[in-house]
């Protein structure tokens, strides 16, 4: 009987390490970037400048990206998956706040 082949991940290059840090930095910042919009809608109650189509599309895009990463990554949870889930939650929260303030 042959032992199963072991597939080790490639050694990260400086470029891939930098890309990973950039992804993590910008997408974590994006989670926080929803807060001013949420705050503005809650404070003013004015939702006229906010499109539910946009927020629902971004929710779906983040959810499907998280699922795609999960499937492509051997069905293991990774930091990019968690970040995409957090972004989906923030988009859904924004859509919910907009709906709550719609006349």
C-alpha positions as CSV (number, residue, x, y, z in Angstrom):
1,X,0.0,0.0,0.0
2,X,1.3,3.4,-0.9
3,X,1.1,6.2,1.6
4,X,-1.1,9.2,0.6
5,X,0.7,12.1,-1.1
6,X,1.3,15.0,1.2
7,X,0.7,18.4,-0.4
8,X,2.5,21.1,1.5
9,X,1.5,24.7,0.9
10,X,4.1,26.7,-1.1
11,X,6.5,28.8,0.9
12,X,5.1,32.3,0.9
13,X,7.0,34.8,-1.2
14,X,7.6,38.4,0.1
15,X,4.9,39.4,-2.4
16,X,2.3,37.0,-1.0
17,X,3.1,38.0,2.5
18,X,2.7,41.7,1.6
19,X,-0.6,40.9,-0.2
20,X,-1.9,39.0,2.8
21,X,-1.1,41.9,5.1
22,X,-2.7,44.4,2.6
23,X,-5.8,42.3,2.3
24,X,-6.1,41.9,6.1
25,X,-5.5,45.6,6.7
26,X,-7.9,47.0,4.1
27,X,-10.7,44.5,4.6
28,X,-10.5,44.9,8.4
29,X,-10.7,48.6,7.9
30,X,-13.6,48.1,5.6
31,X,-15.5,46.4,8.5
32,X,-15.1,49.7,10.5
33,X,-15.8,51.9,7.5
34,X,-19.5,51.0,7.7
35,X,-19.9,52.7,11.0
36,X,-20.1,56.3,9.8
37,X,-22.9,55.4,7.4
38,X,-24.8,53.5,10.1
39,X,-24.3,56.4,12.5
40,X,-25.5,59.0,10.0
41,X,-28.7,57.1,9.1
42,X,-29.5,56.5,12.8
43,X,-28.9,60.1,13.7
44,X,-30.7,61.8,10.8
45,X,-33.2,59.1,9.8
46,X,-32.6,60.2,6.2
47,X,-32.1,57.1,3.9
48,X,-32.7,58.9,0.6
49,X,-29.0,58.6,-0.4
50,X,-28.7,54.9,0.4
51,X,-29.7,52.1,-2.0
52,X,-30.9,48.8,-0.6
53,X,-30.0,47.2,-3.9
54,X,-26.4,48.2,-3.3
55,X,-26.3,47.0,0.4
56,X,-28.0,43.7,-0.4
57,X,-25.7,43.1,-3.4
58,X,-22.6,43.7,-1.2
59,X,-24.1,41.4,1.5
60,X,-24.5,38.7,-1.1
61,X,-21.0,39.3,-2.6
62,X,-19.3,39.0,0.8
63,X,-21.3,35.9,1.7
64,X,-20.5,34.1,-1.6
65,X,-16.9,35.2,-1.4
66,X,-16.6,33.6,2.1
67,X,-18.2,30.4,0.8
68,X,-16.0,30.3,-2.3
69,X,-12.9,30.8,-0.1
70,X,-14.1,28.0,2.2
71,X,-14.6,25.6,-0.7
72,X,-11.4,26.6,-2.4
73,X,-9.4,26.3,0.8
74,X,-10.3,22.7,1.6
75,X,-13.4,23.6,3.7
76,X,-11.3,25.2,6.4
77,X,-12.0,28.5,8.1
78,X,-9.4,31.1,7.4
79,X,-8.9,34.8,8.3
80,X,-10.1,36.0,4.8
81,X,-13.3,34.0,5.3
82,X,-13.9,35.5,8.8
83,X,-13.2,39.0,7.3
84,X,-15.7,38.4,4.5
85,X,-18.3,37.2,7.0
86,X,-17.8,40.3,9.1
87,X,-18.2,42.5,6.0
88,X,-21.4,40.6,5.1
89,X,-22.8,41.2,8.6
90,X,-22.0,44.9,8.4
91,X,-23.6,45.2,5.0
92,X,-26.7,43.3,6.2
93,X,-26.8,45.5,9.3
94,X,-26.6,48.7,7.2
95,X,-29.5,47.4,5.0
96,X,-31.5,46.6,8.1
97,X,-31.0,50.1,9.5
98,X,-32.0,51.6,6.2
99,X,-35.1,49.5,6.1
100,X,-35.9,50.5,9.7
101,X,-35.7,54.2,8.8
102,X,-37.7,53.9,5.5
103,X,-41.0,55.8,5.6
